[in-house]
Each structure stands twice: as C-alpha cells, then as structure tokens.
Amino acid sequence: MTTTVHEPTTTAAAQPTTLLDDYRPATDRLIATPHHTLLGHGTLAELPHDETPLTTRVRNLLDEARRRTGERQPIVLGALPFAPDAPPALAVPEHVRRAPALETDPLIALPVPITGNAADWQVREVPAPEAYSAAVAAAVARMRAGEFDKVVLARTLELTAPHAPDLPAMLRRLARRDPSGYTFAVPTAPGRTLIGASPELLVARRGANLTANPLAGSAPRSADLAEDVRRAAALLESPKDLHEHAVVVAAVREALAPFCRTIDVPERPTLVRTAAMWHLSTTVTGELIDPDSTTALDLACALHPTPAVCGTPTAVARQVIAESEPFDRGAYTGMVGWQNAAGDGEWVVTIRCAEAEGNTLRLFAGAGVVAASAPEAETAETGAKFRTFLNAVGAAL
C-alpha cells in the first residue's frame, strides 16, 4: 500500500533515468521514492547545527528560502544522523528537478556494467563475524535476564580500492536493482557522500494524511524459486520474527497516535521483498488532528529511532549499541528524505547504505536481536543485507 505525497515545486518533469544520469556527487542530492524522483542541484542554504529544535530550524530555513527566492514551496533535502546531537546534513538546493517514479521508466531495466572486478577491493569487517556473534550472544543473555527487550546491533564493511568509486554508476545500479524502493545519494560532509537503497519508509505526510511502513523481521532471498517461496512462508509464521515485528509496530502506533484523529494498524504483517531480502511489513495510516502544526519531520522525529533500528527500551538499547559497536553509526539508521514549506514530505530509514569518502566505502548492516535470537543467524542476516551494496559495487564478502 502506498500514499501519494504533494510534489515539491520544481521545473518540468523529466525522465527518471535522465535524473539518475545527471546526478553528480558533492554538488547534487538525489532521492527517488515510489512516487517521484527528485534531483537537487547546488546549495541555496544549509541547515545550521545549534540548540534550536530541529523542526524549528527546518521551518525557519524553508521560510527564509521562500522569502529569498519567491518559490512557493521550496524543499529541504538530505539526511539526519542516528545520534540526536550529531550535525544534520540537510539543505535547500538552488534548483530542483523532478521526474516520476523510477519504476515507471522502461529504461530502468537496462543494466549498468560494473567496471573493474572484486579483486580491486580490500574488505575489512568491523567487527569480525566472531566478535559480532559474541556481542549478539551477550545481548541475548542480558535480555533473558530481563534487562531489556530488544537491541539492533550493526556491523560494517570497510572497502578500499586503488581508485575512488564511481558513485553515479553505483547509484544507477542500486536504483535498477530495486526501482520500487527508496534510492538516495546526498552529501553528509565535505568530501563524503551517503548513498543507498532503503526498503523502509519511516513516515510520509500529505496534508492531513500520514503513512508509516515499519519493517522488522527478515529472511534472505534465494535464487531457487521454491526455496525463496519457502523462506517467505516461514518468515510469515516465525514466532521470533513476528514478535520482533509486533514490538516495532506497537512503538510506531504509540508514537503517532497523539498526532492523529484516527489511526489504522492492520492486525497482521504482510511481506515485502527487495532483491536481497524478505521483510515483514505493516502499513500504518492516519489522519492528523492538526496538519497546520504537524509536519512530516515532526512525525519522523517522534518516531526516530524506532525499535527496528535501535531497540526497546530506547535509552537502554542506545547504551547497549554504544557498548557493543566499535564504530560511530553516523548517518546509518538515521533518516533521509525531503520536506516542503507546507510540511508535506517523505522520510526514509537510512539502511542498505554506505558512506563514500575518497577511495573508501563504509557499508552498514544490522539485525534485530531479541531473547530468541541465535548469534549465527543474526550474523548471517547482516551478511545477506550487505549483498545489496556489494552487488552494486562489484565486490564480494
């Protein structure tokens, strides 16, 4: 189930693959959703990092952009990090071009060749699989002792090559691999680009209507059709995954209900698939009590971080993550998206992603750990999630 979101004010529509082809790192910001494709060129103004509440800063930035340019509905594009006190990477572009959804363009089916080969990449796992499994086992023991209910633990792959990666080609391969998902490439710091293809909508707002689509509970796809169907059916009946999913959906409902006149949450999840994974999915919809004062980003901030990327209780899960992960998540498991001056927008959970800087790519993948988790299975799940990006890069684990 999808929802239509107000289009930002932009120039005349182009073909989606044209915008993909025109993307340039460092200066451009591209976000493609199941509804449209947005390409922002240049930077009119960046969101400051100060003590003012985030949503107030965004409102002020868009109001100032409207005064300076006369644009009726300027938009802000970019990413927000996992840590609430880390600097944002949001900006109003100088110029925005739009196109329909990627999957509407027949040219999206054309392959993008991979230059080079897997041997070009040096791959370092952080932490190593054995250390990650040990961290999962330690978290499971603490949950069985009643300390907390769930934590999402991540690991990274650091890929280094003799040359800087071809980010435009990588973006095109990601978009073609899952054209019905959420593909993005935005600068997060000077010389650093966040690039990825997320399957998960955090929240979208159009006028008084909102949609959230939490995903939790996963299984890797199989190239064998019969095995692939078996894995999907098993996921739908898995007590461990259904419990993990129910925890996330309950948290989403609790966070959104205060903003809503009505809210609809299906009783059972359905399945969504990407090229690499099956996911349990629930589409939550609602009608806002006061759309004039509740923006898409207000809703996203009320939701972030969901148990799907952090855990529950949130404060304890954050502490366990800090103790267990030997790296800074940065933009990973934050949110990426857009919002216009009317408050409409789409914010996506930043997963299936990497940060590119110089000759290095840093890939991220995580797994939801509950008391019934098996360390080996969670380690294998992160390996399967890495496949989305490894295939786009032409590397192997």
RAFENMO-V69421 format. One record per residue. N is the residue number from 1. RES is the residue in one letter. PHI is phi in whole degrees, 0 to 359 (* if undefined). OMEGA is omega as a letter, one per 40 degrees, with the letter a starting at -180 (* if undefined). NEAR is the number of other ideal C-beta (glycine too) atoms within 8 Angstrom. Layout:
n=N res=RES phi=PHI omega=OMEGA near=NEAR
n=N res=RES phi=PHI omega=OMEGA near=NEAR
This chain:
n=1 res=M phi=* omega=i near=5
n=2 res=T phi=232 omega=i near=6
n=3 res=T phi=231 omega=i near=9
n=4 res=T phi=275 omega=a near=5
n=5 res=V phi=242 omega=i near=13
n=6 res=H phi=309 omega=i near=9
n=7 res=E phi=285 omega=i near=7
n=8 res=P phi=295 omega=i near=12
n=9 res=T phi=289 omega=a near=10
n=10 res=T phi=213 omega=i near=8
n=11 res=T phi=283 omega=a near=6
n=12 res=A phi=302 omega=a near=3
n=13 res=A phi=295 omega=i near=5
n=14 res=A phi=245 omega=i near=9
n=15 res=Q phi=282 omega=a near=8
n=16 res=P phi=304 omega=a near=15
n=17 res=T phi=292 omega=i near=11
n=18 res=T phi=296 omega=i near=9
n=19 res=L phi=294 omega=i near=16
n=20 res=L phi=301 omega=a near=15
n=21 res=D phi=293 omega=a near=8
n=22 res=D phi=272 omega=a near=9
n=23 res=Y phi=297 omega=i near=12
n=24 res=R phi=231 omega=i near=7
n=25 res=P phi=299 omega=i near=11
n=26 res=A phi=77 omega=a near=7
n=27 res=T phi=261 omega=a near=7
n=28 res=D phi=249 omega=i near=12
n=29 res=R phi=228 omega=a near=13
n=30 res=L phi=241 omega=i near=16
n=31 res=I phi=224 omega=i near=16
n=32 res=A phi=245 omega=a near=15
n=33 res=T phi=236 omega=i near=11
n=34 res=P phi=295 omega=a near=8
n=35 res=H phi=247 omega=a near=8
n=36 res=H phi=194 omega=i near=11
n=37 res=T phi=238 omega=a near=15
n=38 res=L phi=240 omega=i near=17
n=39 res=L phi=232 omega=i near=14
n=40 res=G phi=261 omega=i near=14
n=41 res=H phi=257 omega=i near=10
n=42 res=G phi=70 omega=a near=8
n=43 res=T phi=226 omega=i near=9
n=44 res=L phi=281 omega=a near=11
n=45 res=A phi=201 omega=i near=10
n=46 res=E phi=258 omega=i near=6
n=47 res=L phi=288 omega=i near=12
n=48 res=P phi=288 omega=i near=6
n=49 res=H phi=247 omega=a near=5
n=50 res=D phi=212 omega=a near=5
n=51 res=E phi=277 omega=i near=2
n=52 res=T phi=295 omega=i near=8
n=53 res=P phi=307 omega=a near=5
n=54 res=L phi=305 omega=a near=10
n=55 res=T phi=295 omega=i near=10
n=56 res=T phi=292 omega=i near=8
n=57 res=R phi=300 omega=i near=12
n=58 res=V phi=293 omega=i near=14
n=59 res=R phi=301 omega=a near=9
n=60 res=N phi=297 omega=i near=9
n=61 res=L phi=297 omega=a near=13
n=62 res=L phi=289 omega=i near=15
n=63 res=D phi=297 omega=i near=9
n=64 res=E phi=294 omega=i near=9
n=65 res=A phi=296 omega=i near=14
n=66 res=R phi=294 omega=i near=12
n=67 res=R phi=293 omega=a near=6
n=68 res=R phi=288 omega=a near=8
n=69 res=T phi=252 omega=a near=8
n=70 res=G phi=77 omega=i near=5
n=71 res=E phi=294 omega=a near=8
n=72 res=R phi=290 omega=a near=6
n=73 res=Q phi=227 omega=i near=10
n=74 res=P phi=298 omega=a near=14
n=75 res=I phi=234 omega=i near=17
n=76 res=V phi=252 omega=a near=13
n=77 res=L phi=232 omega=i near=15
n=78 res=G phi=143 omega=a near=14
n=79 res=A phi=228 omega=i near=15
n=80 res=L phi=238 omega=a near=12
n=81 res=P phi=282 omega=i near=12
n=82 res=F phi=292 omega=a near=13
n=83 res=A phi=283 omega=a near=7
n=84 res=P phi=293 omega=a near=3
n=85 res=D phi=260 omega=i near=3
n=86 res=A phi=276 omega=a near=8
n=87 res=P phi=295 omega=i near=5
n=88 res=P phi=281 omega=i near=11
n=89 res=A phi=228 omega=a near=14
n=90 res=L phi=245 omega=a near=12
n=91 res=A phi=206 omega=i near=14
n=92 res=V phi=268 omega=i near=12
n=93 res=P phi=291 omega=i near=13
n=94 res=E phi=292 omega=a near=7
n=95 res=H phi=208 omega=a near=8
n=96 res=V phi=239 omega=i near=14
n=97 res=R phi=248 omega=a near=12
n=98 res=R phi=231 omega=i near=13
n=99 res=A phi=209 omega=i near=13
n=100 res=P phi=296 omega=i near=8
n=101 res=A phi=297 omega=a near=13
n=102 res=L phi=303 omega=a near=14
n=103 res=E phi=290 omega=i near=8
n=104 res=T phi=277 omega=a near=6
n=105 res=D phi=263 omega=a near=11
n=106 res=P phi=302 omega=a near=4
n=107 res=L phi=290 omega=i near=7
n=108 res=I phi=293 omega=a near=12
n=109 res=A phi=282 omega=a near=5
n=110 res=L phi=287 omega=a near=6
n=111 res=P phi=288 omega=i near=4
n=112 res=V phi=248 omega=a near=8
n=113 res=P phi=295 omega=i near=4
n=114 res=I phi=268 omega=i near=9
n=115 res=T phi=271 omega=a near=6
n=116 res=G phi=80 omega=i near=7
n=117 res=N phi=213 omega=a near=6
n=118 res=A phi=300 omega=a near=7
n=119 res=A phi=292 omega=i near=4
n=120 res=D phi=292 omega=a near=10
n=121 res=W phi=263 omega=i near=11
n=122 res=Q phi=264 omega=a near=6
n=123 res=V phi=245 omega=i near=10
n=124 res=R phi=236 omega=a near=7
n=125 res=E phi=268 omega=a near=10
n=126 res=V phi=229 omega=e near=10
n=127 res=P phi=283 omega=i near=10
n=128 res=A phi=297 omega=a near=7
n=129 res=P phi=307 omega=a near=9
n=130 res=E phi=294 omega=i near=6
n=131 res=A phi=291 omega=i near=8
n=132 res=Y phi=295 omega=i near=14
n=133 res=S phi=300 omega=i near=12
n=134 res=A phi=294 omega=i near=9
n=135 res=A phi=295 omega=i near=12
n=136 res=V phi=297 omega=a near=15
n=137 res=A phi=298 omega=i near=9
n=138 res=A phi=295 omega=i near=9
n=139 res=A phi=294 omega=i near=14
n=140 res=V phi=300 omega=i near=13
n=141 res=A phi=298 omega=i near=8
n=142 res=R phi=291 omega=i near=10
n=143 res=M phi=292 omega=i near=15
n=144 res=R phi=293 omega=i near=7
n=145 res=A phi=273 omega=i near=6
n=146 res=G phi=90 omega=a near=4
n=147 res=E phi=288 omega=i near=6
n=148 res=F phi=200 omega=a near=12
n=149 res=D phi=255 omega=a near=9
n=150 res=K phi=201 omega=i near=14
n=151 res=V phi=216 omega=i near=15
n=152 res=V phi=258 omega=i near=16
n=153 res=L phi=252 omega=a near=16
n=154 res=A phi=242 omega=i near=14
n=155 res=R phi=220 omega=a near=13
n=156 res=T phi=233 omega=i near=11
n=157 res=L phi=243 omega=i near=14
n=158 res=E phi=258 omega=a near=11
n=159 res=L phi=255 omega=i near=14
n=160 res=T phi=234 omega=a near=9
n=161 res=A phi=230 omega=i near=11
n=162 res=P phi=292 omega=a near=4
n=163 res=H phi=225 omega=i near=7
n=164 res=A phi=292 omega=a near=7
n=165 res=P phi=294 omega=i near=10
n=166 res=D phi=277 omega=a near=7
n=167 res=L phi=295 omega=i near=11
n=168 res=P phi=302 omega=i near=11
n=169 res=A phi=292 omega=i near=10
n=170 res=M phi=299 omega=i near=12
n=171 res=L phi=298 omega=i near=14
n=172 res=R phi=295 omega=i near=12
n=173 res=R phi=292 omega=i near=12
n=174 res=L phi=300 omega=a near=15
n=175 res=A phi=296 omega=a near=14
n=176 res=R phi=285 omega=a near=11
n=177 res=R phi=289 omega=i near=12
n=178 res=D phi=221 omega=a near=12
n=179 res=P phi=292 omega=i near=11
n=180 res=S phi=267 omega=a near=7
n=181 res=G phi=264 omega=a near=10
n=182 res=Y phi=239 omega=a near=15
n=183 res=T phi=252 omega=a near=15
n=184 res=F phi=209 omega=i near=16
n=185 res=A phi=207 omega=a near=14
n=186 res=V phi=219 omega=i near=14
n=187 res=P phi=288 omega=i near=12
n=188 res=T phi=244 omega=i near=12
n=189 res=A phi=191 omega=i near=6
n=190 res=P phi=304 omega=i near=4
n=191 res=G phi=80 omega=a near=6
n=192 res=R phi=235 omega=a near=10
n=193 res=T phi=233 omega=i near=13
n=194 res=L phi=268 omega=a near=17
n=195 res=I phi=222 omega=a near=13
n=196 res=G phi=181 omega=i near=15
n=197 res=A phi=215 omega=a near=16
n=198 res=S phi=271 omega=i near=14
n=199 res=P phi=270 omega=a near=13
n=200 res=E phi=243 omega=i near=13
n=201 res=L phi=280 omega=i near=12
n=202 res=L phi=287 omega=i near=13
n=203 res=V phi=196 omega=i near=14
n=204 res=A phi=232 omega=i near=13
n=205 res=R phi=231 omega=i near=16
n=206 res=R phi=229 omega=a near=10
n=207 res=G phi=59 omega=a near=7
n=208 res=A phi=270 omega=a near=5
n=209 res=N phi=255 omega=i near=11
n=210 res=L phi=234 omega=i near=16
n=211 res=T phi=221 omega=i near=13
n=212 res=A phi=234 omega=a near=14
n=213 res=N phi=223 omega=a near=10
n=214 res=P phi=294 omega=i near=14
n=215 res=L phi=242 omega=i near=14
n=216 res=A phi=198 omega=a near=15
n=217 res=G phi=95 omega=a near=15
n=218 res=S phi=220 omega=i near=16
n=219 res=A phi=213 omega=i near=12
n=220 res=P phi=290 omega=i near=12
n=221 res=R phi=288 omega=i near=13
n=222 res=S phi=233 omega=i near=7
n=223 res=A phi=289 omega=i near=4
n=224 res=D phi=275 omega=a near=6
n=225 res=L phi=301 omega=a near=5
n=226 res=A phi=297 omega=i near=6
n=227 res=E phi=292 omega=i near=8
n=228 res=D phi=297 omega=i near=11
n=229 res=V phi=295 omega=i near=8
n=230 res=R phi=298 omega=i near=8
n=231 res=R phi=296 omega=i near=13
n=232 res=A phi=296 omega=i near=12
n=233 res=A phi=296 omega=i near=8
n=234 res=A phi=294 omega=i near=9
n=235 res=L phi=297 omega=a near=14
n=236 res=L phi=295 omega=a near=9
n=237 res=E phi=248 omega=a near=7
n=238 res=S phi=285 omega=i near=10
n=239 res=P phi=301 omega=a near=7
n=240 res=K phi=298 omega=a near=10
n=241 res=D phi=287 omega=i near=13
n=242 res=L phi=295 omega=i near=12
n=243 res=H phi=295 omega=i near=10
n=244 res=E phi=302 omega=a near=13
n=245 res=H phi=293 omega=a near=14
n=246 res=A phi=298 omega=i near=8
n=247 res=V phi=298 omega=a near=14
n=248 res=V phi=293 omega=a near=14
n=249 res=V phi=297 omega=i near=14
n=250 res=A phi=297 omega=i near=8
n=251 res=A phi=292 omega=i near=11
n=252 res=V phi=296 omega=i near=15
n=253 res=R phi=298 omega=a near=11
n=254 res=E phi=298 omega=a near=7
n=255 res=A phi=288 omega=a near=10
n=256 res=L phi=272 omega=a near=17
n=257 res=A phi=305 omega=a near=9
n=258 res=P phi=297 omega=a near=6
n=259 res=F phi=269 omega=a near=13
n=260 res=C phi=249 omega=i near=12
n=261 res=R phi=285 omega=i near=6
n=262 res=T phi=223 omega=i near=6
n=263 res=I phi=215 omega=a near=11
n=264 res=D phi=239 omega=i near=7
n=265 res=V phi=233 omega=i near=9
n=266 res=P phi=303 omega=a near=8
n=267 res=E phi=288 omega=a near=3
n=268 res=R phi=233 omega=i near=4
n=269 res=P phi=283 omega=i near=12
n=270 res=T phi=247 omega=i near=9
n=271 res=L phi=250 omega=i near=11
n=272 res=V phi=235 omega=a near=9
n=273 res=R phi=232 omega=i near=9
n=274 res=T phi=247 omega=i near=14
n=275 res=A phi=295 omega=a near=8
n=276 res=A phi=251 omega=a near=10
n=277 res=M phi=222 omega=i near=13
n=278 res=W phi=261 omega=i near=12
n=279 res=H phi=226 omega=i near=14
n=280 res=L phi=285 omega=a near=15
n=281 res=S phi=223 omega=i near=11
n=282 res=T phi=229 omega=i near=13
n=283 res=T phi=262 omega=a near=10
n=284 res=V phi=261 omega=i near=15
n=285 res=T phi=234 omega=i near=10
n=286 res=G phi=200 omega=i near=14
n=287 res=E phi=245 omega=a near=10
n=288 res=L phi=287 omega=i near=13
n=289 res=I phi=289 omega=a near=7
n=290 res=D phi=222 omega=a near=7
n=291 res=P phi=295 omega=i near=9
n=292 res=D phi=293 omega=a near=5
n=293 res=S phi=243 omega=a near=5
n=294 res=T phi=237 omega=a near=12
n=295 res=T phi=271 omega=i near=13
n=296 res=A phi=302 omega=a near=16
n=297 res=L phi=289 omega=i near=13
n=298 res=D phi=303 omega=a near=12
n=299 res=L phi=293 omega=a near=16
n=300 res=A phi=297 omega=i near=13
n=301 res=C phi=293 omega=i near=9
n=302 res=A phi=292 omega=a near=10
n=303 res=L phi=275 omega=a near=12
n=304 res=H phi=279 omega=e near=10
n=305 res=P phi=270 omega=i near=9
n=306 res=T phi=285 omega=i near=14
n=307 res=P phi=300 omega=i near=16
n=308 res=A phi=291 omega=a near=12
n=309 res=V phi=238 omega=a near=11
n=310 res=C phi=235 omega=a near=15
n=311 res=G phi=141 omega=a near=17
n=312 res=T phi=208 omega=e near=11
n=313 res=P phi=300 omega=a near=8
n=314 res=T phi=301 omega=a near=10
n=315 res=A phi=298 omega=i near=6
n=316 res=V phi=293 omega=a near=11
n=317 res=A phi=298 omega=i near=16
n=318 res=R phi=301 omega=a near=11
n=319 res=Q phi=293 omega=i near=8
n=320 res=V phi=296 omega=i near=14
n=321 res=I phi=299 omega=a near=15
n=322 res=A phi=298 omega=a near=7
n=323 res=E phi=282 omega=a near=5
n=324 res=S phi=258 omega=a near=10
n=325 res=E phi=262 omega=a near=11
n=326 res=P phi=275 omega=i near=4
n=327 res=F phi=198 omega=i near=6
n=328 res=D phi=268 omega=a near=4
n=329 res=R phi=295 omega=a near=14
n=330 res=G phi=62 omega=a near=10
n=331 res=A phi=282 omega=a near=15
n=332 res=Y phi=300 omega=a near=12
n=333 res=T phi=65 omega=i near=14
n=334 res=G phi=275 omega=i near=13
n=335 res=M phi=218 omega=i near=12
n=336 res=V phi=227 omega=a near=17
n=337 res=G phi=169 omega=a near=13
n=338 res=W phi=213 omega=i near=11
n=339 res=Q phi=207 omega=i near=14
n=340 res=N phi=258 omega=a near=14
n=341 res=A phi=293 omega=i near=11
n=342 res=A phi=279 omega=a near=6
n=343 res=G phi=98 omega=i near=14
n=344 res=D phi=282 omega=i near=12
n=345 res=G phi=172 omega=i near=15
n=346 res=E phi=224 omega=i near=14
n=347 res=W phi=235 omega=a near=15
n=348 res=V phi=246 omega=i near=15
n=349 res=V phi=288 omega=a near=13
n=350 res=T phi=276 omega=i near=15
n=351 res=I phi=231 omega=a near=15
n=352 res=R phi=51 omega=a near=11
n=353 res=C phi=221 omega=i near=16
n=354 res=A phi=213 omega=i near=12
n=355 res=E phi=250 omega=a near=14
n=356 res=A phi=255 omega=i near=13
n=357 res=E phi=210 omega=a near=8
n=358 res=G phi=61 omega=a near=5
n=359 res=N phi=266 omega=a near=8
n=360 res=T phi=243 omega=i near=9
n=361 res=L phi=244 omega=i near=12
n=362 res=R phi=245 omega=a near=12
n=363 res=L phi=268 omega=a near=13
n=364 res=F phi=231 omega=i near=13
n=365 res=A phi=204 omega=a near=15
n=366 res=G phi=223 omega=i near=13
n=367 res=A phi=220 omega=i near=15
n=368 res=G phi=281 omega=a near=15
n=369 res=V phi=253 omega=i near=14
n=370 res=V phi=235 omega=a near=13
n=371 res=A phi=300 omega=a near=7
n=372 res=A phi=269 omega=a near=7
n=373 res=S phi=288 omega=i near=14
n=374 res=A phi=252 omega=a near=6
n=375 res=P phi=307 omega=a near=11
n=376 res=E phi=294 omega=a near=7
n=377 res=A phi=292 omega=i near=8
n=378 res=E phi=291 omega=i near=15
n=379 res=T phi=297 omega=i near=13
n=380 res=A phi=296 omega=i near=9
n=381 res=E phi=296 omega=i near=12
n=382 res=T phi=296 omega=i near=14
n=383 res=G phi=298 omega=i near=11
n=384 res=A phi=294 omega=i near=12
n=385 res=K phi=292 omega=i near=15
n=386 res=F phi=297 omega=a near=12
n=387 res=R phi=301 omega=a near=10
n=388 res=T phi=307 omega=a near=16
n=389 res=F phi=277 omega=i near=14
n=390 res=L phi=301 omega=i near=12
n=391 res=N phi=294 omega=i near=11
n=392 res=A phi=290 omega=a near=11
n=393 res=V phi=273 omega=a near=12
n=394 res=G phi=87 omega=i near=11
n=395 res=A phi=242 omega=i near=10
n=396 res=A phi=224 omega=i near=5
n=397 res=L phi=268 omega=* near=8
